[in-house]
């Protein structure tokens, strides 16, 4: 397990987090030599669809005709 001082972590946070992500190794952040936090890599998950396009397919249900205008009694603006 790699150790890093909090001051160095603060100065290089984004690069250190990317290194943890790429290497999969845990990082221990220390303050005056004592551990104060631990950075873990994310759990490995299988992505079914990496694209955001179409990721919500099959999750929406239409209740009624979406092209028909609402009756004026349903408009709160007119009250």
mmCIF file of the N, C-alpha and C atoms, coordinates in Angstrom:
data_MODEL
# 
_entry.id   MODEL 
# 
loop_
_atom_site.group_PDB 
_atom_site.id 
_atom_site.type_symbol 
_atom_site.label_atom_id 
_atom_site.label_alt_id 
_atom_site.label_comp_id 
_atom_site.label_asym_id 
_atom_site.label_entity_id 
_atom_site.label_seq_id 
_atom_site.pdbx_PDB_ins_code 
_atom_site.Cartn_x 
_atom_site.Cartn_y 
_atom_site.Cartn_z 
_atom_site.occupancy 
_atom_site.B_iso_or_equiv 
_atom_site.pdbx_formal_charge 
_atom_site.auth_seq_id 
_atom_site.auth_comp_id 
_atom_site.auth_asym_id 
_atom_site.auth_atom_id 
_atom_site.pdbx_PDB_model_num 
ATOM 1   N N  . UNK A 1 1  ? 0.849   -1.174 0.000   1.00 0.00 ? 1  UNK A N  1 
ATOM 2   C CA . UNK A 1 1  ? 0.000   0.000  0.000   1.00 0.00 ? 1  UNK A CA 1 
ATOM 3   C C  . UNK A 1 1  ? 0.897   1.240  0.000   1.00 0.00 ? 1  UNK A C  1 
ATOM 4   N N  . UNK A 1 2  ? 0.622   2.109  -0.923  1.00 0.00 ? 2  UNK A N  1 
ATOM 5   C CA . UNK A 1 2  ? 1.405   3.345  -1.044  1.00 0.00 ? 2  UNK A CA 1 
ATOM 6   C C  . UNK A 1 2  ? 0.928   4.365  -0.013  1.00 0.00 ? 2  UNK A C  1 
ATOM 7   N N  . UNK A 1 3  ? 1.862   5.169  0.491   1.00 0.00 ? 3  UNK A N  1 
ATOM 8   C CA . UNK A 1 3  ? 1.545   6.242  1.436   1.00 0.00 ? 3  UNK A CA 1 
ATOM 9   C C  . UNK A 1 3  ? 1.904   7.571  0.793   1.00 0.00 ? 3  UNK A C  1 
ATOM 10  N N  . UNK A 1 4  ? 1.145   8.604  1.140   1.00 0.00 ? 4  UNK A N  1 
ATOM 11  C CA . UNK A 1 4  ? 1.428   9.946  0.629   1.00 0.00 ? 4  UNK A CA 1 
ATOM 12  C C  . UNK A 1 4  ? 1.028   10.959 1.695   1.00 0.00 ? 4  UNK A C  1 
ATOM 13  N N  . UNK A 1 5  ? 1.853   11.983 1.848   1.00 0.00 ? 5  UNK A N  1 
ATOM 14  C CA . UNK A 1 5  ? 1.546   13.053 2.807   1.00 0.00 ? 5  UNK A CA 1 
ATOM 15  C C  . UNK A 1 5  ? 0.380   13.875 2.278   1.00 0.00 ? 5  UNK A C  1 
ATOM 16  N N  . UNK A 1 6  ? -0.432  14.376 3.190   1.00 0.00 ? 6  UNK A N  1 
ATOM 17  C CA . UNK A 1 6  ? -1.621  15.118 2.791   1.00 0.00 ? 6  UNK A CA 1 
ATOM 18  C C  . UNK A 1 6  ? -1.266  16.367 1.977   1.00 0.00 ? 6  UNK A C  1 
ATOM 19  N N  . UNK A 1 7  ? -0.159  17.013 2.297   1.00 0.00 ? 7  UNK A N  1 
ATOM 20  C CA . UNK A 1 7  ? 0.233   18.211 1.543   1.00 0.00 ? 7  UNK A CA 1 
ATOM 21  C C  . UNK A 1 7  ? 0.554   17.859 0.087   1.00 0.00 ? 7  UNK A C  1 
ATOM 22  N N  . UNK A 1 8  ? 1.224   16.732 -0.121  1.00 0.00 ? 8  UNK A N  1 
ATOM 23  C CA . UNK A 1 8  ? 1.546   16.298 -1.484  1.00 0.00 ? 8  UNK A CA 1 
ATOM 24  C C  . UNK A 1 8  ? 0.275   15.839 -2.204  1.00 0.00 ? 8  UNK A C  1 
ATOM 25  N N  . UNK A 1 9  ? -0.609  15.157 -1.466  1.00 0.00 ? 9  UNK A N  1 
ATOM 26  C CA . UNK A 1 9  ? -1.874  14.729 -2.055  1.00 0.00 ? 9  UNK A CA 1 
ATOM 27  C C  . UNK A 1 9  ? -2.684  15.932 -2.517  1.00 0.00 ? 9  UNK A C  1 
ATOM 28  N N  . UNK A 1 10 ? -2.732  16.962 -1.692  1.00 0.00 ? 10 UNK A N  1 
ATOM 29  C CA . UNK A 1 10 ? -3.488  18.167 -2.034  1.00 0.00 ? 10 UNK A CA 1 
ATOM 30  C C  . UNK A 1 10 ? -2.930  18.826 -3.298  1.00 0.00 ? 10 UNK A C  1 
ATOM 31  N N  . UNK A 1 11 ? -1.630  18.853 -3.435  1.00 0.00 ? 11 UNK A N  1 
ATOM 32  C CA . UNK A 1 11 ? -0.998  19.505 -4.584  1.00 0.00 ? 11 UNK A CA 1 
ATOM 33  C C  . UNK A 1 11 ? -1.158  18.704 -5.873  1.00 0.00 ? 11 UNK A C  1 
ATOM 34  N N  . UNK A 1 12 ? -1.283  17.381 -5.755  1.00 0.00 ? 12 UNK A N  1 
ATOM 35  C CA . UNK A 1 12 ? -1.326  16.530 -6.948  1.00 0.00 ? 12 UNK A CA 1 
ATOM 36  C C  . UNK A 1 12 ? -2.555  15.625 -6.956  1.00 0.00 ? 12 UNK A C  1 
ATOM 37  N N  . UNK A 1 13 ? -3.632  16.082 -6.384  1.00 0.00 ? 13 UNK A N  1 
ATOM 38  C CA . UNK A 1 13 ? -4.824  15.272 -6.166  1.00 0.00 ? 13 UNK A CA 1 
ATOM 39  C C  . UNK A 1 13 ? -5.318  14.566 -7.434  1.00 0.00 ? 13 UNK A C  1 
ATOM 40  N N  . UNK A 1 14 ? -5.553  15.292 -8.509  1.00 0.00 ? 14 UNK A N  1 
ATOM 41  C CA . UNK A 1 14 ? -6.113  14.689 -9.715  1.00 0.00 ? 14 UNK A CA 1 
ATOM 42  C C  . UNK A 1 14 ? -5.199  13.620 -10.302 1.00 0.00 ? 14 UNK A C  1 
ATOM 43  N N  . UNK A 1 15 ? -3.915  13.891 -10.331 1.00 0.00 ? 15 UNK A N  1 
ATOM 44  C CA . UNK A 1 15 ? -2.964  12.914 -10.868 1.00 0.00 ? 15 UNK A CA 1 
ATOM 45  C C  . UNK A 1 15 ? -2.903  11.672 -9.972  1.00 0.00 ? 15 UNK A C  1 
ATOM 46  N N  . UNK A 1 16 ? -2.928  11.871 -8.663  1.00 0.00 ? 16 UNK A N  1 
ATOM 47  C CA . UNK A 1 16 ? -2.876  10.746 -7.726  1.00 0.00 ? 16 UNK A CA 1 
ATOM 48  C C  . UNK A 1 16 ? -4.132  9.893  -7.850  1.00 0.00 ? 16 UNK A C  1 
ATOM 49  N N  . UNK A 1 17 ? -5.299  10.523 -7.948  1.00 0.00 ? 17 UNK A N  1 
ATOM 50  C CA . UNK A 1 17 ? -6.543  9.775  -8.097  1.00 0.00 ? 17 UNK A CA 1 
ATOM 51  C C  . UNK A 1 17 ? -6.555  8.982  -9.402  1.00 0.00 ? 17 UNK A C  1 
ATOM 52  N N  . UNK A 1 18 ? -6.046  9.554  -10.457 1.00 0.00 ? 18 UNK A N  1 
ATOM 53  C CA . UNK A 1 18 ? -5.966  8.841  -11.735 1.00 0.00 ? 18 UNK A CA 1 
ATOM 54  C C  . UNK A 1 18 ? -5.022  7.644  -11.618 1.00 0.00 ? 18 UNK A C  1 
ATOM 55  N N  . UNK A 1 19 ? -3.926  7.812  -10.902 1.00 0.00 ? 19 UNK A N  1 
ATOM 56  C CA . UNK A 1 19 ? -2.980  6.716  -10.704 1.00 0.00 ? 19 UNK A CA 1 
ATOM 57  C C  . UNK A 1 19 ? -3.626  5.566  -9.919  1.00 0.00 ? 19 UNK A C  1 
ATOM 58  N N  . UNK A 1 20 ? -4.414  5.895  -8.893  1.00 0.00 ? 20 UNK A N  1 
ATOM 59  C CA . UNK A 1 20 ? -5.129  4.876  -8.123  1.00 0.00 ? 20 UNK A CA 1 
ATOM 60  C C  . UNK A 1 20 ? -6.121  4.145  -9.029  1.00 0.00 ? 20 UNK A C  1 
ATOM 61  N N  . UNK A 1 21 ? -6.809  4.896  -9.859  1.00 0.00 ? 21 UNK A N  1 
ATOM 62  C CA . UNK A 1 21 ? -7.779  4.304  -10.781 1.00 0.00 ? 21 UNK A CA 1 
ATOM 63  C C  . UNK A 1 21 ? -7.106  3.362  -11.770 1.00 0.00 ? 21 UNK A C  1 
ATOM 64  N N  . UNK A 1 22 ? -5.986  3.789  -12.335 1.00 0.00 ? 22 UNK A N  1 
ATOM 65  C CA . UNK A 1 22 ? -5.284  2.984  -13.336 1.00 0.00 ? 22 UNK A CA 1 
ATOM 66  C C  . UNK A 1 22 ? -4.601  1.760  -12.723 1.00 0.00 ? 22 UNK A C  1 
ATOM 67  N N  . UNK A 1 23 ? -3.960  1.930  -11.575 1.00 0.00 ? 23 UNK A N  1 
ATOM 68  C CA . UNK A 1 23 ? -3.188  0.843  -10.973 1.00 0.00 ? 23 UNK A CA 1 
ATOM 69  C C  . UNK A 1 23 ? -4.043  -0.130 -10.163 1.00 0.00 ? 23 UNK A C  1 
ATOM 70  N N  . UNK A 1 24 ? -5.155  0.368  -9.613  1.00 0.00 ? 24 UNK A N  1 
ATOM 71  C CA . UNK A 1 24 ? -6.000  -0.472 -8.781  1.00 0.00 ? 24 UNK A CA 1 
ATOM 72  C C  . UNK A 1 24 ? -5.457  -0.672 -7.373  1.00 0.00 ? 24 UNK A C  1 
ATOM 73  N N  . UNK A 1 25 ? -4.426  0.100  -7.008  1.00 0.00 ? 25 UNK A N  1 
ATOM 74  C CA . UNK A 1 25 ? -3.828  -0.030 -5.682  1.00 0.00 ? 25 UNK A CA 1 
ATOM 75  C C  . UNK A 1 25 ? -4.415  0.992  -4.718  1.00 0.00 ? 25 UNK A C  1 
ATOM 76  N N  . UNK A 1 26 ? -4.492  0.607  -3.449  1.00 0.00 ? 26 UNK A N  1 
ATOM 77  C CA . UNK A 1 26 ? -4.989  1.473  -2.394  1.00 0.00 ? 26 UNK A CA 1 
ATOM 78  C C  . UNK A 1 26 ? -3.922  2.496  -2.012  1.00 0.00 ? 26 UNK A C  1 
ATOM 79  N N  . UNK A 1 27 ? -4.361  3.693  -1.638  1.00 0.00 ? 27 UNK A N  1 
ATOM 80  C CA . UNK A 1 27 ? -3.458  4.765  -1.246  1.00 0.00 ? 27 UNK A CA 1 
ATOM 81  C C  . UNK A 1 27 ? -3.817  5.211  0.161   1.00 0.00 ? 27 UNK A C  1 
ATOM 82  N N  . UNK A 1 28 ? -2.817  5.353  1.012   1.00 0.00 ? 28 UNK A N  1 
ATOM 83  C CA . UNK A 1 28 ? -3.014  5.809  2.384   1.00 0.00 ? 28 UNK A CA 1 
ATOM 84  C C  . UNK A 1 28 ? -2.509  7.247  2.492   1.00 0.00 ? 28 UNK A C  1 
ATOM 85  N N  . UNK A 1 29 ? -3.367  8.151  2.914   1.00 0.00 ? 29 UNK A N  1 
ATOM 86  C CA . UNK A 1 29 ? -3.004  9.562  3.070   1.00 0.00 ? 29 UNK A CA 1 
ATOM 87  C C  . UNK A 1 29 ? -2.649  9.784  4.533   1.00 0.00 ? 29 UNK A C  1 
ATOM 88  N N  . UNK A 1 30 ? -1.505  10.415 4.761   1.00 0.00 ? 30 UNK A N  1 
ATOM 89  C CA . UNK A 1 30 ? -1.019  10.615 6.128   1.00 0.00 ? 30 UNK A CA 1 
ATOM 90  C C  . UNK A 1 30 ? -0.881  12.099 6.456   1.00 0.00 ? 30 UNK A C  1 
ATOM 91  N N  . UNK A 1 31 ? -0.965  12.376 7.749   1.00 0.00 ? 31 UNK A N  1 
ATOM 92  C CA . UNK A 1 31 ? -0.728  13.731 8.263   1.00 0.00 ? 31 UNK A CA 1 
ATOM 93  C C  . UNK A 1 31 ? 0.245   13.581 9.422   1.00 0.00 ? 31 UNK A C  1 
ATOM 94  N N  . UNK A 1 32 ? 1.424   14.130 9.230   1.00 0.00 ? 32 UNK A N  1 
ATOM 95  C CA . UNK A 1 32 ? 2.507   13.991 10.214  1.00 0.00 ? 32 UNK A CA 1 
ATOM 96  C C  . UNK A 1 32 ? 2.809   12.516 10.509  1.00 0.00 ? 32 UNK A C  1 
ATOM 97  N N  . UNK A 1 33 ? 2.736   11.704 9.451   1.00 0.00 ? 33 UNK A N  1 
ATOM 98  C CA . UNK A 1 33 ? 3.074   10.294 9.562   1.00 0.00 ? 33 UNK A CA 1 
ATOM 99  C C  . UNK A 1 33 ? 1.961   9.381  10.040  1.00 0.00 ? 33 UNK A C  1 
ATOM 100 N N  . UNK A 1 34 ? 0.821   9.961  10.455  1.00 0.00 ? 34 UNK A N  1 
ATOM 101 C CA . UNK A 1 34 ? -0.298  9.151  10.927  1.00 0.00 ? 34 UNK A CA 1 
ATOM 102 C C  . UNK A 1 34 ? -1.376  9.062  9.850   1.00 0.00 ? 34 UNK A C  1 
ATOM 103 N N  . UNK A 1 35 ? -1.913  7.882  9.603   1.00 0.00 ? 35 UNK A N  1 
ATOM 104 C CA . UNK A 1 35 ? -2.955  7.721  8.584   1.00 0.00 ? 35 UNK A CA 1 
ATOM 105 C C  . UNK A 1 35 ? -4.213  8.510  8.937   1.00 0.00 ? 35 UNK A C  1 
ATOM 106 N N  . UNK A 1 36 ? -4.746  9.225  7.943   1.00 0.00 ? 36 UNK A N  1 
ATOM 107 C CA . UNK A 1 36 ? -5.994  9.963  8.167   1.00 0.00 ? 36 UNK A CA 1 
ATOM 108 C C  . UNK A 1 36 ? -7.076  9.593  7.156   1.00 0.00 ? 36 UNK A C  1 
ATOM 109 N N  . UNK A 1 37 ? -6.665  9.031  6.021   1.00 0.00 ? 37 UNK A N  1 
ATOM 110 C CA . UNK A 1 37 ? -7.653  8.648  5.007   1.00 0.00 ? 37 UNK A CA 1 
ATOM 111 C C  . UNK A 1 37 ? -7.067  7.574  4.114   1.00 0.00 ? 37 UNK A C  1 
ATOM 112 N N  . UNK A 1 38 ? -7.968  6.874  3.455   1.00 0.00 ? 38 UNK A N  1 
ATOM 113 C CA . UNK A 1 38 ? -7.572  5.821  2.539   1.00 0.00 ? 38 UNK A CA 1 
ATOM 114 C C  . UNK A 1 38 ? -8.354  6.002  1.244   1.00 0.00 ? 38 UNK A C  1 
ATOM 115 N N  . UNK A 1 39 ? -7.651  5.959  0.128   1.00 0.00 ? 39 UNK A N  1 
ATOM 116 C CA . UNK A 1 39 ? -8.281  6.081  -1.186  1.00 0.00 ? 39 UNK A CA 1 
ATOM 117 C C  . UNK A 1 39 ? -8.265  4.705  -1.830  1.00 0.00 ? 39 UNK A C  1 
ATOM 118 N N  . UNK A 1 40 ? -9.451  4.219  -2.176  1.00 0.00 ? 40 UNK A N  1 
ATOM 119 C CA . UNK A 1 40 ? -9.589  2.906  -2.794  1.00 0.00 ? 40 UNK A CA 1 
ATOM 120 C C  . UNK A 1 40 ? -9.964  3.056  -4.258  1.00 0.00 ? 40 UNK A C  1 
ATOM 121 N N  . UNK A 1 41 ? -9.529  2.139  -5.098  1.00 0.00 ? 41 UNK A N  1 
ATOM 122 C CA . UNK A 1 41 ? -9.972  2.180  -6.490  1.00 0.00 ? 41 UNK A CA 1 
ATOM 123 C C  . UNK A 1 41 ? -11.447 1.794  -6.563  1.00 0.00 ? 41 UNK A C  1 
ATOM 124 N N  . UNK A 1 42 ? -12.136 2.212  -7.609  1.00 0.00 ? 42 UNK A N  1 
ATOM 125 C CA . UNK A 1 42 ? -13.551 1.858  -7.730  1.00 0.00 ? 42 UNK A CA 1 
ATOM 126 C C  . UNK A 1 42 ? -13.713 0.363  -7.973  1.00 0.00 ? 42 UNK A C  1 
ATOM 127 N N  . UNK A 1 43 ? -14.858 -0.185 -7.573  1.00 0.00 ? 43 UNK A N  1 
ATOM 128 C CA . UNK A 1 43 ? -15.077 -1.608 -7.838  1.00 0.00 ? 43 UNK A CA 1 
ATOM 129 C C  . UNK A 1 43 ? -15.190 -1.858 -9.336  1.00 0.00 ? 43 UNK A C  1 
ATOM 130 N N  . UNK A 1 44 ? -14.743 -3.005 -9.760  1.00 0.00 ? 44 UNK A N  1 
ATOM 131 C CA . UNK A 1 44 ? -14.802 -3.333 -11.181 1.00 0.00 ? 44 UNK A CA 1 
ATOM 132 C C  . UNK A 1 44 ? -16.237 -3.690 -11.529 1.00 0.00 ? 44 UNK A C  1 
ATOM 133 N N  . UNK A 1 45 ? -16.770 -2.999 -12.518 1.00 0.00 ? 45 UNK A N  1 
ATOM 134 C CA . UNK A 1 45 ? -18.123 -3.267 -12.986 1.00 0.00 ? 45 UNK A CA 1 
ATOM 135 C C  . UNK A 1 45 ? -18.077 -3.466 -14.489 1.00 0.00 ? 45 UNK A C  1 
ATOM 136 N N  . UNK A 1 46 ? -18.989 -4.250 -14.961 1.00 0.00 ? 46 UNK A N  1 
ATOM 137 C CA . UNK A 1 46 ? -19.079 -4.454 -16.395 1.00 0.00 ? 46 UNK A CA 1 
ATOM 138 C C  . UNK A 1 46 ? -20.077 -3.464 -16.956 1.00 0.00 ? 46 UNK A C  1 
ATOM 139 N N  . UNK A 1 47 ? -19.638 -2.676 -17.914 1.00 0.00 ? 47 UNK A N  1 
ATOM 140 C CA . UNK A 1 47 ? -20.515 -1.707 -18.546 1.00 0.00 ? 47 UNK A CA 1 
ATOM 141 C C  . UNK A 1 47 ? -21.218 -2.372 -19.724 1.00 0.00 ? 47 UNK A C  1 
ATOM 142 N N  . UNK A 1 48 ? -22.531 -2.362 -19.668 1.00 0.00 ? 48 UNK A N  1 
ATOM 143 C CA . UNK A 1 48 ? -23.297 -2.950 -20.765 1.00 0.00 ? 48 UNK A CA 1 
ATOM 144 C C  . UNK A 1 48 ? -23.269 -2.023 -21.959 1.00 0.00 ? 48 UNK A C  1 
ATOM 145 N N  . UNK A 1 49 ? -23.463 -0.738 -21.707 1.00 0.00 ? 49 UNK A N  1 
ATOM 146 C CA . UNK A 1 49 ? -23.500 0.247  -22.778 1.00 0.00 ? 49 UNK A CA 1 
ATOM 147 C C  . UNK A 1 49 ? -22.691 1.450  -22.317 1.00 0.00 ? 49 UNK A C  1 
ATOM 148 N N  . UNK A 1 50 ? -21.519 1.672  -22.884 1.00 0.00 ? 50 UNK A N  1 
ATOM 149 C CA . UNK A 1 50 ? -20.684 2.788  -22.464 1.00 0.00 ? 50 UNK A CA 1 
ATOM 150 C C  . UNK A 1 50 ? -21.222 4.127  -22.963 1.00 0.00 ? 50 UNK A C  1 
ATOM 151 N N  . UNK A 1 51 ? -22.039 4.106  -23.990 1.00 0.00 ? 51 UNK A N  1 
ATOM 152 C CA . UNK A 1 51 ? -22.589 5.335  -24.539 1.00 0.00 ? 51 UNK A CA 1 
ATOM 153 C C  . UNK A 1 51 ? -23.785 5.782  -23.707 1.00 0.00 ? 51 UNK A C  1 
ATOM 154 N N  . UNK A 1 52 ? -23.939 7.064  -23.538 1.00 0.00 ? 52 UNK A N  1 
ATOM 155 C CA . UNK A 1 52 ? -25.107 7.583  -22.832 1.00 0.00 ? 52 UNK A CA 1 
ATOM 156 C C  . UNK A 1 52 ? -26.339 7.569  -23.738 1.00 0.00 ? 52 UNK A C  1 
ATOM 157 N N  . UNK A 1 53 ? -26.126 7.498  -25.027 1.00 0.00 ? 53 UNK A N  1 
ATOM 158 C CA . UNK A 1 53 ? -27.238 7.461  -25.972 1.00 0.00 ? 53 UNK A CA 1 
ATOM 159 C C  . UNK A 1 53 ? -27.954 6.122  -25.844 1.00 0.00 ? 53 UNK A C  1 
ATOM 160 N N  . UNK A 1 54 ? -29.215 6.156  -25.523 1.00 0.00 ? 54 UNK A N  1 
ATOM 161 C CA . UNK A 1 54 ? -29.999 4.946  -25.412 1.00 0.00 ? 54 UNK A CA 1 
ATOM 162 C C  . UNK A 1 54 ? -29.903 4.248  -24.071 1.00 0.00 ? 54 UNK A C  1 
ATOM 163 N N  . UNK A 1 55 ? -29.212 4.833  -23.100 1.00 0.00 ? 55 UNK A N  1 
ATOM 164 C CA . UNK A 1 55 ? -29.025 4.153  -21.819 1.00 0.00 ? 55 UNK A CA 1 
ATOM 165 C C  . UNK A 1 55 ? -30.321 4.060  -21.013 1.00 0.00 ? 55 UNK A C  1 
ATOM 166 N N  . UNK A 1 56 ? -31.323 4.866  -21.318 1.00 0.00 ? 56 UNK A N  1 
ATOM 167 C CA . UNK A 1 56 ? -32.588 4.827  -20.584 1.00 0.00 ? 56 UNK A CA 1 
ATOM 168 C C  . UNK A 1 56 ? -33.681 4.090  -21.360 1.00 0.00 ? 56 UNK A C  1 
ATOM 169 N N  . UNK A 1 57 ? -33.297 3.383  -22.415 1.00 0.00 ? 57 UNK A N  1 
ATOM 170 C CA . UNK A 1 57 ? -34.265 2.662  -23.227 1.00 0.00 ? 57 UNK A CA 1 
ATOM 171 C C  . UNK A 1 57 ? -35.040 1.667  -22.372 1.00 0.00 ? 57 UNK A C  1 
ATOM 172 N N  . UNK A 1 58 ? -36.365 1.699  -22.514 1.00 0.00 ? 58 UNK A N  1 
ATOM 173 C CA . UNK A 1 58 ? -37.213 0.777  -21.772 1.00 0.00 ? 58 UNK A CA 1 
ATOM 174 C C  . UNK A 1 58 ? -37.517 1.215  -20.353 1.00 0.00 ? 58 UNK A C  1 
ATOM 175 N N  . UNK A 1 59 ? -37.093 2.397  -19.945 1.00 0.00 ? 59 UNK A N  1 
ATOM 176 C CA . UNK A 1 59 ? -37.287 2.855  -18.568 1.00 0.00 ? 59 UNK A CA 1 
ATOM 177 C C  . UNK A 1 59 ? -38.431 3.871  -18.432 1.00 0.00 ? 59 UNK A C  1 
ATOM 178 N N  . UNK A 1 60 ? -39.022 4.285  -19.569 1.00 0.00 ? 60 UNK A N  1 
ATOM 179 C CA . UNK A 1 60 ? -40.059 5.316  -19.544 1.00 0.00 ? 60 UNK A CA 1 
ATOM 180 C C  . UNK A 1 60 ? -41.386 4.701  -19.977 1.00 0.00 ? 60 UNK A C  1 
ATOM 181 N N  . UNK A 1 61 ? -42.444 5.097  -19.310 1.00 0.00 ? 61 UNK A N  1 
ATOM 182 C CA . UNK A 1 61 ? -43.775 4.629  -19.675 1.00 0.00 ? 61 UNK A CA 1 
ATOM 183 C C  . UNK A 1 61 ? -44.620 5.858  -19.991 1.00 0.00 ? 61 UNK A C  1 
ATOM 184 N N  . UNK A 1 62 ? -45.188 5.906  -21.189 1.00 0.00 ? 62 UNK A N  1 
ATOM 185 C CA . UNK A 1 62 ? -46.048 7.006  -21.586 1.00 0.00 ? 62 UNK A CA 1 
ATOM 186 C C  . UNK A 1 62 ? -47.468 6.710  -21.137 1.00 0.00 ? 62 UNK A C  1 
ATOM 187 N N  . UNK A 1 63 ? -48.080 7.656  -20.452 1.00 0.00 ? 63 UNK A N  1 
ATOM 188 C CA . UNK A 1 63 ? -49.457 7.521  -19.981 1.00 0.00 ? 63 UNK A CA 1 
ATOM 189 C C  . UNK A 1 63 ? -50.335 8.460  -20.785 1.00 0.00 ? 63 UNK A C  1 
ATOM 190 N N  . UNK A 1 64 ? -50.868 7.984  -21.869 1.00 0.00 ? 64 UNK A N  1 
ATOM 191 C CA . UNK A 1 64 ? -51.723 8.797  -22.719 1.00 0.00 ? 64 UNK A CA 1 
ATOM 192 C C  . UNK A 1 64 ? -50.983 9.294  -23.941 1.00 0.00 ? 64 UNK A C  1 
ATOM 193 N N  . UNK A 1 65 ? -51.670 10.155 -24.696 1.00 0.00 ? 65 UNK A N  1 
ATOM 194 C CA . UNK A 1 65 ? -51.116 10.688 -25.934 1.00 0.00 ? 65 UNK A CA 1 
ATOM 195 C C  . UNK A 1 65 ? -50.247 11.899 -25.616 1.00 0.00 ? 65 UNK A C  1 
ATOM 196 N N  . UNK A 1 66 ? -48.956 11.827 -25.915 1.00 0.00 ? 66 UNK A N  1 
ATOM 197 C CA . UNK A 1 66 ? -48.050 12.932 -25.578 1.00 0.00 ? 66 UNK A CA 1 
ATOM 198 C C  . UNK A 1 66 ? -48.132 14.075 -26.577 1.00 0.00 ? 66 UNK A C  1 
ATOM 199 N N  . UNK A 1 67 ? -48.838 13.881 -27.692 1.00 0.00 ? 67 UNK A N  1 
ATOM 200 C CA . UNK A 1 67 ? -48.952 14.964 -28.681 1.00 0.00 ? 67 UNK A CA 1 
ATOM 201 C C  . UNK A 1 67 ? -50.224 15.779 -28.492 1.00 0.00 ? 67 UNK A C  1 
ATOM 202 N N  . UNK A 1 68 ? -51.154 15.290 -27.689 1.00 0.00 ? 68 UNK A N  1 
ATOM 203 C CA . UNK A 1 68 ? -52.415 15.989 -27.469 1.00 0.00 ? 68 UNK A CA 1 
ATOM 204 C C  . UNK A 1 68 ? -52.243 17.040 -26.377 1.00 0.00 ? 68 UNK A C  1 
ATOM 205 N N  . UNK A 1 69 ? -52.735 18.273 -26.596 1.00 0.00 ? 69 UNK A N  1 
ATOM 206 C CA . UNK A 1 69 ? -52.582 19.304 -25.561 1.00 0.00 ? 69 UNK A CA 1 
ATOM 207 C C  . UNK A 1 69 ? -53.412 18.969 -24.314 1.00 0.00 ? 69 UNK A C  1 
ATOM 208 N N  . UNK A 1 70 ? -52.952 19.464 -23.180 1.00 0.00 ? 70 UNK A N  1 
ATOM 209 C CA . UNK A 1 70 ? -53.668 19.267 -21.924 1.00 0.00 ? 70 UNK A CA 1 
ATOM 210 C C  . UNK A 1 70 ? -54.929 20.114 -21.892 1.00 0.00 ? 70 UNK A C  1 
ATOM 211 N N  . UNK A 1 71 ? -55.958 19.648 -21.226 1.00 0.00 ? 71 UNK A N  1 
ATOM 212 C CA . UNK A 1 71 ? -57.138 20.507 -21.057 1.00 0.00 ? 71 UNK A CA 1 
ATOM 213 C C  . UNK A 1 71 ? -56.763 21.705 -20.172 1.00 0.00 ? 71 UNK A C  1 
ATOM 214 N N  . UNK A 1 72 ? -57.463 22.819 -20.391 1.00 0.00 ? 72 UNK A N  1 
ATOM 215 C CA . UNK A 1 72 ? -57.113 24.052 -19.659 1.00 0.00 ? 72 UNK A CA 1 
ATOM 216 C C  . UNK A 1 72 ? -57.291 23.890 -18.154 1.00 0.00 ? 72 UNK A C  1 
ATOM 217 N N  . UNK A 1 73 ? -58.086 22.917 -17.702 1.00 0.00 ? 73 UNK A N  1 
ATOM 218 C CA . UNK A 1 73 ? -58.256 22.717 -16.256 1.00 0.00 ? 73 UNK A CA 1 
ATOM 219 C C  . UNK A 1 73 ? -56.993 22.156 -15.612 1.00 0.00 ? 73 UNK A C  1 
ATOM 220 N N  . UNK A 1 74 ? -56.080 21.588 -16.392 1.00 0.00 ? 74 UNK A N  1 
ATOM 221 C CA . UNK A 1 74 ? -54.836 21.041 -15.846 1.00 0.00 ? 74 UNK A CA 1 
ATOM 222 C C  . UNK A 1 74 ? -53.707 22.055 -15.805 1.00 0.00 ? 74 UNK A C  1 
ATOM 223 N N  . UNK A 1 75 ? -53.923 23.253 -16.285 1.00 0.00 ? 75 UNK A N  1 
ATOM 224 C CA . UNK A 1 75 ? -52.857 24.264 -16.326 1.00 0.00 ? 75 UNK A CA 1 
ATOM 225 C C  . UNK A 1 75 ? -52.932 25.116 -15.064 1.00 0.00 ? 75 UNK A C  1 
ATOM 226 N N  . UNK A 1 76 ? -51.939 25.038 -14.229 1.00 0.00 ? 76 UNK A N  1 
ATOM 227 C CA . UNK A 1 76 ? -51.883 25.853 -13.008 1.00 0.00 ? 76 UNK A CA 1 
ATOM 228 C C  . UNK A 1 76 ? -51.603 27.308 -13.319 1.00 0.00 ? 76 UNK A C  1 
ATOM 229 N N  . UNK A 1 77 ? -51.020 27.582 -14.458 1.00 0.00 ? 77 UNK A N  1 
ATOM 230 C CA . UNK A 1 77 ? -50.667 28.950 -14.839 1.00 0.00 ? 77 UNK A CA 1 
ATOM 231 C C  . UNK A 1 77 ? -51.907 29.808 -15.017 1.00 0.00 ? 77 UNK A C  1 
ATOM 232 N N  . UNK A 1 78 ? -52.989 29.210 -15.489 1.00 0.00 ? 78 UNK A N  1 
ATOM 233 C CA . UNK A 1 78 ? -54.200 29.972 -15.784 1.00 0.00 ? 78 UNK A CA 1 
ATOM 234 C C  . UNK A 1 78 ? -55.024 30.283 -14.530 1.00 0.00 ? 78 UNK A C  1 
ATOM 235 N N  . UNK A 1 79 ? -54.640 29.742 -13.383 1.00 0.00 ? 79 UNK A N  1 
ATOM 236 C CA . UNK A 1 79 ? -55.429 29.954 -12.155 1.00 0.00 ? 79 UNK A CA 1 
ATOM 237 C C  . UNK A 1 79 ? -54.970 31.182 -11.437 1.00 0.00 ? 79 UNK A C  1 
# 
